[in-house]
Amino acid sequence: MAQTETIQIFDTTLRDGEQSPGFTMNGEEKLLMAQQLAKLGVDVIE
């Protein structure tokens, strides 16, 4: 019987992006980003 591998996608764009000099997102932009990541099937959005 073949063993199944599971890959989880863990995205840190919203956390790490805010720490980049000169880059900010407002609440609406963060929500849109999170919604798009969810549509892509990202397992964990940090």
C-alpha positions as CSV (number, residue, x, y, z in Angstrom):
1,M,0.0,0.0,0.0
2,A,1.4,3.4,-1.0
3,Q,2.0,6.0,1.7
4,T,0.3,9.3,1.2
5,E,2.3,12.5,1.9
6,T,0.6,15.7,3.1
7,I,2.1,19.1,2.3
8,Q,0.8,22.1,4.3
9,I,1.2,25.6,3.0
10,F,2.1,28.1,5.7
11,D,2.0,31.8,4.6
12,T,3.6,34.6,6.5
13,T,2.9,37.4,4.0
14,L,0.7,39.4,6.4
15,R,3.1,39.2,9.3
16,D,6.4,39.5,7.5
17,G,5.2,42.0,5.0
18,E,4.4,44.5,7.7
19,Q,8.0,44.2,9.0
20,S,9.4,45.3,5.6
21,P,10.7,48.9,5.6
22,G,8.4,51.2,3.7
23,F,5.6,48.7,3.2
24,T,2.2,48.8,4.9
25,M,-1.2,47.4,4.2
26,N,-4.5,48.9,5.6
27,G,-7.2,46.6,7.0
28,E,-9.1,46.3,3.8
29,E,-5.9,45.2,1.9
30,K,-5.0,42.7,4.6
31,L,-8.5,41.2,4.4
32,L,-8.3,41.0,0.6
33,M,-4.9,39.3,0.8
34,A,-6.2,36.8,3.4
35,Q,-9.2,36.0,1.2
36,Q,-7.1,35.4,-1.9
37,L,-4.7,33.2,0.0
38,A,-7.6,31.2,1.3
39,K,-8.9,30.8,-2.2
40,L,-5.5,29.5,-3.2
41,G,-5.9,26.8,-0.6
42,V,-3.3,28.1,1.9
43,D,-3.6,26.0,5.0
44,V,-2.2,28.5,7.6
45,I,-2.3,32.3,7.2
46,E,-0.2,34.0,9.9
